[in-house]
Amino acid sequence: MPLLQFNEAQIQAIQHNKGPCMVIAGPGSGKTTVLTHRVRYLIDRCGVNPSDILVITFTKAAAEQMKLKFKGLSEGRNSAVTFGTFHAVFFTILKAAYNYSARCIIKPQVQHEFVKDQMCRLELEYDDEKEAVASVLSEISRVKGEAVNIDEYESMSVPQQSFRIIYMAYDDMLVKKHLIDFDDMIGLCRDLLMQREDYRKAWQNKYKYILVDEFQDINKAQFDVVRILADGYRNLFVVGDDDQSIYGFRGSAPQIMLDFNKYYSDAVRIDMCINYRSTGNIVLASRAVAEENEQRYYKDITTYNSQGDSVFIYEFNSLNDEKAFVTSEIRRLIDSGIAADDIAVLSRTNVIGNMYMSRLESDGIPCCDYSAVQDVYEHWISKDILTYIRIALGSRERMDFLRIINKPIRYITRSYITQPADINALKRSCERNEQMSEQVEKLASDINMIRNMSPFAAVNYIRKGIGYDEYIRNYIYEHKADKEELYNVLDELAHRASRYMSLSQWLDGITEYLKQCDTQRRNNTVEGVHMLTMHGSKGLEYKIVMVMDVCEGIIPYNKAVLDEQIEEERRLFYVAMTRAKEKLYLLSPKQRYNKDTTRSRFLEEILTARYPLLRTDLHTP
């Protein structure tokens, strides 16, 4: 196997034979190539039996990609090397011990329905069912993944006692139905290997060499099992970058990687610090950000590439100015010969990304990666507003009336709503209750008012005249919801409404638009500018990257308060910056939705960095 094309650190990693080893692989340093070549080296040069090698990844796609890459190195020969995700590997172990089959794994839709039913029984209020249930399931996963005592866990989704009840009911249901979820696989696997010496030794002998990709994303439970499996021969080879640990909400933490030498004091550390992806200015600017974190390994990230263009930092007077620049600059880049597919627009949240996608598409610039960005029309707030409009246009669906009857609070009894729903019948049902009767009269009057309005006027009337904005203010206070995101949805919906003359035309336009989006998602028929969240961009690369709304409250996010939360936000920004190969734009508005903002502290870290070679191009209005 010729190694001439590799640098010194890569060769050291590829040729590492026995004993624990941690490879710190910076962005664009060739970690996948090194992993696959090391497997080939173990087989060809060290005489290791392919069936003794286990390569663990976090996603099925990553496992398949690595398997294909390795097959290419093997000139198409089949190999007994095991490439798999944590879940696939752990399930294989459980199948051998307990005869588990795929039928034993609870299906996502069953999980969703069960948790939804539990929330209904506890009379927990929520507006977006999908989001609320997903949040609870995510917390259940985190409790299991971090091996947290359920009595000590503080839920961010629902009241403490309610979460405990849901968690215990969910666990009981799994036991009674003889089902397991993905997190149970890890726990059961850990218990089996700890308690049964025969199984432990068998699997330790089965996998004498273990390689783990994206090690910075591992959680405590996963690491426990990996350590048990590796204890037989101690040939554990992990690759990752603590500066790219961005999934704290899933229970992963860079601390496990930072503490690797506490578990393996004799571990070899190899730093792969040459970035083959990005230009010198992008490398230095991103390095300036990463080095502000305290909980990290020091790395001397460099590149052989030219310094390239300056890192472009733009400040705008308003969000509209920022959107206009994004559209015109992307149009200019495409006209200059850059393929739309080589451009990525990154945002901190789905809602922000959707605003830019909407603007680009309205100006005739194709966008793709719809699956990464939730459309504004799919948000529960949009569904509320559009339900008012459907009722104004004649809908008599009971579910429509139930959706908005107490948004804002009107204290109208839900059982009074019939199918089909009828305002006059509702008036008769409420006539003995003066307060409720007045509220129904007001609702009927409001619906009549909306009927003849333009879409833009209707949205604003629902917000201000009917009092939906006040309802949202109360919702934010009671649920500790993200104020910025919810008002972004309302403002973006009003912006979209302004393109239409009549309510019926708008609803027809929405139906057609969502059909097109669904077709494009299923068929992946559109090529264009990639719209991604910063989290969704991890592992990808583009010639041109634009990062939107790099201002305080967005990047870092306003919910990040503790030092470790700010450090994770900084790592997330670092990931976004290092997706860029040739040009990097960092954009910041001075005002968002009539509220003043300041540019992100992360931009200040770039602008004040003491790197003589770093070139930034700051544009201010």
C-alpha positions in Angstrom: 0.0 0.0 0.0 1.8 3.2 -1.1 1.7 5.9 1.6 3.5 8.7 -0.4 0.3 10.7 -0.7 -0.2 11.0 3.1 1.4 13.4 5.6 3.4 12.4 8.6 0.4 12.4 11.1 -1.8 10.4 8.6 0.9 7.8 8.1 1.4 7.5 11.9 -2.4 6.9 12.3 -2.6 4.4 9.4 0.4 2.4 10.7 -0.7 2.4 14.4 -0.9 -1.3 15.2 -1.6 -2.3 18.8 -2.8 -0.5 21.9 -5.2 2.4 22.4 -4.9 5.4 20.2 -6.8 8.7 19.9 -6.6 10.6 16.6 -7.6 14.3 16.8 -8.8 15.0 13.2 -9.5 18.6 12.4 -11.8 19.7 9.6 -10.8 18.6 6.1 -7.9 16.5 7.5 -8.9 13.2 5.7 -10.1 11.2 8.6 -12.4 8.8 6.6 -9.5 8.1 4.2 -7.2 7.4 7.2 -9.7 5.1 8.9 -10.2 3.0 5.8 -6.5 2.9 5.0 -5.7 1.8 8.5 -8.1 -1.1 8.2 -6.4 -2.1 5.0 -3.0 -1.7 6.6 -4.0 -4.0 9.6 -5.0 -6.7 7.2 -2.2 -6.4 4.6 0.8 -5.5 6.7 -0.1 -6.7 10.2 -1.8 -9.9 9.3 -5.0 -9.2 11.2 -7.9 -11.3 10.3 -10.6 -9.1 8.7 -13.3 -10.6 10.8 -11.5 -9.4 13.9 -12.0 -5.8 13.0 -15.0 -3.6 14.0 -15.6 -0.1 12.6 -18.3 1.9 14.4 -20.0 5.0 13.0 -22.9 7.1 14.2 -25.1 6.9 11.1 -26.0 4.2 8.6 -25.0 6.5 5.7 -21.5 7.0 7.2 -21.1 3.2 7.7 -22.1 2.5 4.1 -19.8 5.3 2.8 -16.9 3.9 4.7 -17.7 0.3 3.6 -17.8 1.4 -0.1 -14.5 3.4 0.3 -12.8 0.3 1.9 -14.2 -1.9 -0.9 -12.6 0.4 -3.4 -9.2 0.0 -1.6 -9.8 -3.8 -1.7 -10.3 -3.8 -5.4 -13.8 -5.0 -5.0 -13.0 -8.0 -2.9 -15.6 -8.9 -0.3 -14.3 -8.5 3.3 -15.3 -9.8 6.6 -14.6 -6.5 8.3 -17.7 -5.3 10.3 -18.8 -1.7 9.5 -21.9 -0.6 11.5 -23.6 1.9 13.6 -23.6 1.7 17.4 -27.2 0.5 17.3 -26.5 -2.2 14.6 -23.5 -3.5 16.5 -25.3 -3.6 19.9 -28.4 -5.2 18.4 -26.2 -8.0 16.8 -24.9 -8.8 20.3 -28.4 -8.9 21.8 -29.7 -11.1 18.9 -27.0 -13.6 19.7 -27.9 -13.6 23.4 -31.6 -13.2 23.5 -32.8 -14.2 20.0 -34.1 -10.7 19.4 -35.5 -9.9 16.0 -36.4 -6.6 14.2 -40.0 -7.1 15.5 -38.6 -6.5 19.0 -37.7 -2.9 18.2 -40.4 -0.4 18.9 -41.4 1.6 15.8 -41.1 5.4 15.8 -44.8 5.9 15.1 -45.7 3.6 18.1 -43.4 5.6 20.3 -45.0 8.8 19.1 -48.6 7.6 19.7 -47.9 6.3 23.1 -46.2 9.5 24.4 -49.0 11.6 22.8 -51.6 9.5 24.6 -49.8 9.9 27.9 -49.6 13.7 27.4 -53.3 13.8 26.7 -54.1 11.7 29.9 -52.1 14.2 31.9 -53.9 17.0 30.2 -50.7 18.6 29.1 -51.2 21.5 26.7 -49.2 21.9 23.5 -49.7 23.5 20.2 -47.4 21.5 17.9 -48.0 17.9 18.6 -45.1 16.6 16.6 -42.6 19.0 18.3 -44.0 18.4 21.8 -43.8 14.6 21.5 -40.4 14.7 19.9 -39.1 16.8 22.8 -40.3 14.4 25.4 -38.9 11.4 23.4 -35.6 13.2 23.1 -35.5 13.7 26.8 -36.3 10.0 27.5 -33.4 9.1 25.2 -31.1 11.4 27.0 -32.0 10.0 30.5 -31.3 6.5 29.2 -28.2 7.5 27.3 -26.6 9.3 30.2 -27.8 6.8 32.7 -29.4 9.6 34.7 -31.6 8.9 37.8 -35.1 9.6 36.7 -35.9 11.2 40.1 -33.1 13.7 39.6 -33.7 14.6 36.0 -35.2 18.1 35.3 -37.3 18.1 32.2 -37.3 21.1 29.9 -40.3 19.9 27.9 -43.0 19.2 30.5 -43.5 19.5 34.3 -41.1 17.4 36.4 -43.7 15.0 37.8 -45.4 14.7 34.4 -42.1 13.7 32.7 -41.5 11.0 35.4 -45.0 9.6 34.9 -44.6 9.5 31.1 -41.1 8.0 31.4 -42.2 5.2 33.8 -45.3 4.4 31.7 -43.2 4.2 28.6 -40.7 1.9 30.2 -43.5 -0.3 31.6 -45.1 -0.5 28.1 -41.9 -1.7 26.6 -41.5 -4.4 29.2 -45.1 -5.6 28.9 -44.9 -5.8 25.1 -41.4 -7.3 25.1 -40.1 -4.3 23.1 -36.9 -2.3 23.2 -35.9 1.0 21.8 -32.5 2.1 20.5 -31.4 3.3 23.9 -32.4 0.0 25.5 -30.1 -1.7 23.1 -27.2 0.1 24.7 -28.3 -0.5 28.3 -29.1 -4.1 27.7 -25.9 -4.7 25.9 -23.9 -3.1 28.7 -25.7 -5.2 31.3 -25.2 -8.4 29.4 -21.4 -7.8 28.9 -20.9 -6.8 32.5 -22.8 -9.7 34.0 -22.0 -12.6 31.7 -18.3 -13.4 31.5 -18.9 -15.9 28.7 -20.5 -13.4 26.4 -18.1 -10.7 27.4 -15.1 -12.8 26.5 -16.7 -14.2 23.3 -17.3 -10.7 21.9 -13.9 -9.4 23.1 -12.3 -12.3 21.1 -14.6 -11.6 18.2 -13.5 -7.9 17.8 -9.8 -7.7 18.6 -9.5 -4.3 16.8 -12.1 -1.6 17.3 -12.2 1.7 15.4 -14.7 4.5 16.3 -15.5 7.4 14.0 -16.8 10.8 15.2 -15.7 10.0 18.7 -16.6 13.5 20.0 -20.3 12.6 19.6 -20.2 9.5 21.8 -22.3 9.5 25.0 -21.6 7.8 28.3 -23.6 4.6 27.8 -22.1 4.0 24.3 -18.6 4.6 25.7 -19.2 2.1 28.5 -20.0 -0.6 26.0 -17.1 0.2 23.7 -14.7 0.1 26.7 -16.0 -3.3 27.7 -15.6 -4.7 24.2 -12.1 -3.2 23.9 -10.9 -4.4 27.3 -9.9 -7.8 25.9 -7.1 -6.7 23.6 -7.1 -2.9 24.2 -6.8 -2.2 20.5 -9.2 0.8 20.6 -8.6 3.4 17.9 -10.8 6.5 18.1 -11.0 9.4 15.7 -12.7 12.7 16.3 -12.5 16.4 16.9 -13.5 17.9 20.3 -14.0 21.3 18.5 -16.8 19.7 16.5 -18.8 18.3 19.4 -22.3 19.9 18.9 -24.8 17.4 20.1 -25.0 18.2 23.8 -28.8 18.1 23.6 -28.5 14.3 22.7 -26.2 13.6 25.6 -22.9 13.7 23.8 -20.1 15.7 25.3 -16.5 16.6 24.4 -15.5 15.7 28.0 -15.4 12.0 27.2 -12.8 12.7 24.4 -11.0 15.1 26.7 -10.8 12.4 29.4 -9.6 9.6 27.0 -6.2 9.5 28.7 -7.8 9.0 32.1 -9.2 5.7 30.8 -6.2 4.8 28.7 -3.1 6.4 30.2 -0.9 4.7 27.7 -2.9 5.9 24.7 -1.0 7.3 21.7 -2.3 10.7 20.6 -2.0 11.8 17.0 -3.0 15.2 15.8 -4.1 15.5 12.2 -4.0 19.2 11.8 -3.6 19.9 8.1 -6.8 21.1 6.6 -7.0 20.1 2.9 -10.4 21.6 2.4 -10.3 25.3 3.2 -8.2 28.3 2.2 -5.7 29.9 4.6 -8.0 32.7 5.6 -10.9 30.4 6.4 -8.6 28.2 8.5 -7.2 31.1 10.5 -10.6 32.8 11.0 -12.2 29.5 12.2 -9.2 28.8 14.4 -9.5 32.2 16.0 -13.0 31.3 17.1 -12.2 27.7 18.3 -9.3 28.9 20.4 -11.6 31.1 22.6 -12.9 27.9 24.1 -11.2 26.6 27.3 -12.4 23.0 27.4 -10.5 21.7 24.4 -7.3 20.2 23.1 -4.9 22.7 21.6 -4.4 22.1 17.9 -2.1 23.9 15.4 -4.5 23.8 12.4 -2.8 24.8 9.2 -3.3 24.3 5.5 -1.2 23.9 2.3 -3.8 25.8 0.3 -3.4 29.4 -0.6 -4.7 32.2 1.6 -7.5 32.7 -0.8 -10.2 35.4 -0.6 -10.6 37.4 2.6 -13.3 36.2 5.0 -16.3 38.4 4.1 -18.0 39.9 7.2 -21.1 42.1 6.3 -23.2 44.2 8.6 -26.6 45.4 7.4 -29.1 48.0 8.8 -31.9 45.5 8.6 -32.9 41.9 8.0 -34.4 42.9 4.7 -31.1 44.4 3.6 -29.4 41.1 4.5 -31.9 39.1 2.6 -31.5 41.3 -0.5 -27.7 41.0 -0.3 -27.9 37.2 -0.1 -30.2 37.0 -3.2 -28.1 39.4 -5.3 -24.7 37.9 -4.3 -25.9 34.4 -5.0 -27.2 35.6 -8.3 -23.9 37.3 -9.1 -21.9 34.1 -8.1 -24.1 31.9 -10.3 -23.8 34.3 -13.2 -20.0 34.2 -12.8 -20.0 30.5 -13.4 -20.3 29.0 -9.8 -22.8 26.1 -9.8 -25.8 26.6 -7.5 -24.9 23.2 -6.0 -21.6 24.6 -4.8 -23.3 27.2 -2.6 -24.6 26.6 0.9 -26.7 29.0 3.1 -26.5 28.0 6.7 -28.8 29.2 9.5 -29.0 28.6 13.3 -32.6 27.4 13.1 -35.1 25.9 10.7 -37.3 28.9 10.7 -34.5 31.3 9.9 -33.4 29.1 7.0 -36.9 28.9 5.6 -37.1 32.7 5.4 -34.0 32.8 3.2 -35.2 29.8 1.1 -38.5 31.6 0.5 -36.7 34.8 -0.6 -34.3 33.0 -3.0 -37.1 30.9 -4.6 -39.3 33.9 -5.1 -36.4 35.5 -7.0 -36.0 32.4 -9.2 -33.0 30.9 -7.5 -33.5 27.1 -7.1 -32.9 25.6 -3.6 -32.5 22.1 -2.4 -32.2 20.1 0.8 -35.8 20.9 1.7 -35.8 18.1 4.3 -33.3 20.0 6.3 -35.5 23.1 6.7 -39.0 23.0 8.1 -41.3 25.1 5.9 -43.0 28.0 7.7 -46.4 26.8 6.5 -45.8 23.5 8.5 -45.3 25.4 11.8 -48.2 25.2 14.3 -48.5 29.0 14.4 -49.0 29.1 10.6 -51.6 26.4 11.0 -53.5 28.4 13.6 -53.5 31.5 11.4 -54.6 29.6 8.3 -57.3 27.9 10.3 -58.9 31.3 11.0 -58.8 32.0 7.3 -60.3 28.7 6.4 -63.2 29.3 8.8 -63.6 32.8 7.4 -63.9 31.2 3.9 -66.6 28.8 5.1 -65.0 25.8 6.8 -67.4 24.1 9.2 -64.9 21.4 10.3 -65.2 20.8 14.1 -61.4 20.3 14.3 -60.8 23.7 12.7 -63.0 25.4 15.3 -61.4 23.4 18.2 -58.0 24.5 17.0 -58.6 28.2 17.4 -61.6 28.6 19.7 -59.4 29.5 22.7 -56.5 31.2 20.8 -56.6 33.7 22.4 -58.4 32.5 25.5 -62.1 32.9 25.3 -63.2 30.4 27.9 -65.5 28.7 25.4 -66.4 25.1 26.3 -65.0 22.7 23.7 -68.0 20.4 24.0 -70.3 23.1 22.6 -68.6 22.7 19.2 -70.6 20.4 17.0 -69.8 18.5 13.8 -70.3 20.3 11.4 -69.4 23.3 13.4 -72.0 26.1 13.4 -71.5 29.6 14.9 -75.3 30.1 15.3 -75.6 26.8 17.2 -72.6 27.8 19.3 -74.4 31.1 20.1 -77.5 29.2 21.3 -75.4 26.8 23.4 -73.7 29.8 25.2 -76.7 32.1 25.5 -77.1 31.4 29.3 -73.5 32.4 29.9 -73.2 36.1 29.3 -69.4 36.2 29.2 -69.1 33.2 26.9 -71.9 34.5 24.7 -70.1 37.8 24.3 -66.9 36.0 23.2 -68.8 34.0 20.6 -70.4 37.1 19.2 -66.9 38.7 19.0 -65.5 35.6 17.3 -68.4 35.7 14.7 -67.8 39.4 14.1 -64.0 38.8 13.7 -64.5 36.0 11.2 -66.8 38.2 9.1 -64.2 41.0 9.2 -61.5 38.7 8.0 -63.6 37.3 5.1 -63.2 40.4 2.9 -59.6 41.3 3.8 -56.4 40.9 1.7 -54.2 38.0 3.0 -51.7 40.5 4.5 -54.4 42.5 6.3 -56.0 39.3 7.5 -52.8 38.0 9.1 -52.3 41.4 10.8 -55.9 41.6 12.0 -55.7 38.1 13.5 -52.5 39.1 15.3 -53.5 42.5 16.6 -57.3 42.8 16.3 -58.2 39.3 17.5 -55.3 39.1 19.9 -53.2 36.2 18.6 -50.0 38.1 19.4 -51.1 38.4 23.0 -51.8 34.6 23.0 -48.2 34.0 21.8 -46.8 36.3 24.5 -48.5 34.2 27.1 -47.5 31.0 25.5 -43.8 32.1 25.5 -44.0 33.0 29.2 -45.8 29.7 30.2 -43.7 27.3 28.1 -40.4 29.1 28.2 -40.6 29.0 24.4 -38.2 30.8 22.0 -39.6 34.2 21.5 -37.4 35.0 18.5 -38.5 31.9 16.6 -42.2 32.3 17.2 -42.3 35.9 16.1 -40.1 35.1 13.1 -42.8 32.6 12.0 -45.5 35.3 12.3 -43.5 37.9 10.4 -42.5 35.5 7.7 -46.1 34.4 7.3 -47.2 38.0 6.9 -44.5 38.5 4.3 -45.7 35.5 2.2 -49.3 36.7 2.5 -48.4 40.0 1.0 -47.7 38.4 -2.4 -51.4 37.4 -2.8 -54.5 39.5 -3.6 -57.2 37.3 -2.1 -57.5 34.7 0.7 -58.7 31.9 -1.6 -55.8 32.6 -4.0 -53.4 32.4 -1.1 -54.8 29.1 0.2 -54.7 27.7 -3.3 -51.1 28.9 -3.7 -50.1 27.2 -0.4 -51.6 23.9 -1.5 -49.7 23.9 -4.7 -46.5 25.0 -3.1 -46.6 22.3 -0.5 -47.3 19.7 -3.2 -44.2 20.8 -5.1 -42.1 20.7 -1.9 -43.4 17.2 -1.1 -42.6 16.0 -4.7 -39.1 17.5 -4.5 -38.4 15.9 -1.1 -39.5 12.5 -2.3 -37.8 12.6 -5.7 -34.9 14.9 -4.9 -35.5 16.4 -8.3 -34.2 19.9 -7.6 -30.6 20.9 -7.8 -29.7 24.3 -6.4 -28.4 26.3 -3.4 -28.2 24.1 -0.3 -30.3 25.3 2.6 -29.2 23.8 5.8 -29.1 24.4 9.5 -25.7 24.7 11.1 -26.2 21.3 12.7 -27.3 19.8 9.4 -24.2 21.0 7.7 -21.8 18.8 9.7 -19.7 16.5 7.6 -20.5 18.4 4.4 -18.4 20.9 2.3 -19.1 23.6 -0.3 -17.1 26.0 -2.3 -19.2 28.9 -1.0 -20.7 29.2 2.4 -22.9 32.0 3.8 -23.8 32.0 7.5 -26.9 34.1 8.2 -27.8 36.2 11.2 -24.5 36.0 13.1 -25.7 38.3 15.8 -26.2 38.0 19.6 -29.3 36.0 20.4 -29.1 33.9 17.3 -25.4 32.9 17.2 -24.8 32.3 20.1 -28.5 31.3 20.7 -30.3 33.2 23.4 -31.0 30.1 25.4 -27.2 29.5 25.8 -26.4 31.0 29.2 -23.9 28.7 31.0 -20.2 28.6 30.0 -20.5 25.1 28.6 -23.5 26.2 26.5 -21.7 29.1 25.0 -18.7 26.9 24.3 -21.0 24.5 22.4 -22.5 27.4 20.4 -18.9 28.4 19.5 -18.2 24.9 18.4 -21.3 25.0 16.2 -20.2 28.2 14.6 -16.8 26.7 14.0 -18.4 23.7 12.3 -20.4 26.1 10.1 -17.3 28.1 9.1 -15.2 25.1 8.3 -17.8 23.8 5.7 -16.4 26.4 3.3 -13.6 25.6 0.8 -13.1 28.9 -1.1 -15.4 31.7 0.1 -16.9 32.4 3.5 -19.5 35.0 4.1 -20.6 35.9 7.7 -23.7 38.2 7.7 -25.1 40.2 10.6 -28.1 42.5 10.7 -28.2 45.5 13.1 -32.0 45.1 13.4 -34.3 42.1 13.3 -38.1 42.7 13.2 -37.8 46.3 14.5 -35.5 45.3 17.3 -31.9 46.3 17.6 -29.2 43.6 17.6 -25.5 43.5 17.9 -23.1 41.5 15.9 -22.0 38.2 17.5 -19.1 38.1 19.9 -17.8 35.3 17.7 -17.3 37.9 14.9 -15.4 40.1 17.3 -13.1 37.1 18.0 -12.3 36.9 14.3 -11.9 40.7 13.8 -9.5 41.0 16.8 -7.5 37.8 16.1 -3.7 38.2 16.2 -2.8 36.3 13.1 -0.7 38.4 10.7 -1.7 36.4 7.7 -5.5 36.5 8.4 -7.4 38.8 6.0 -11.0 39.8 6.8 -13.1 42.1 4.7 -15.6 44.0 7.0 -18.5 45.8 5.3 -20.6 48.1 7.4 -23.5 50.3 6.3 
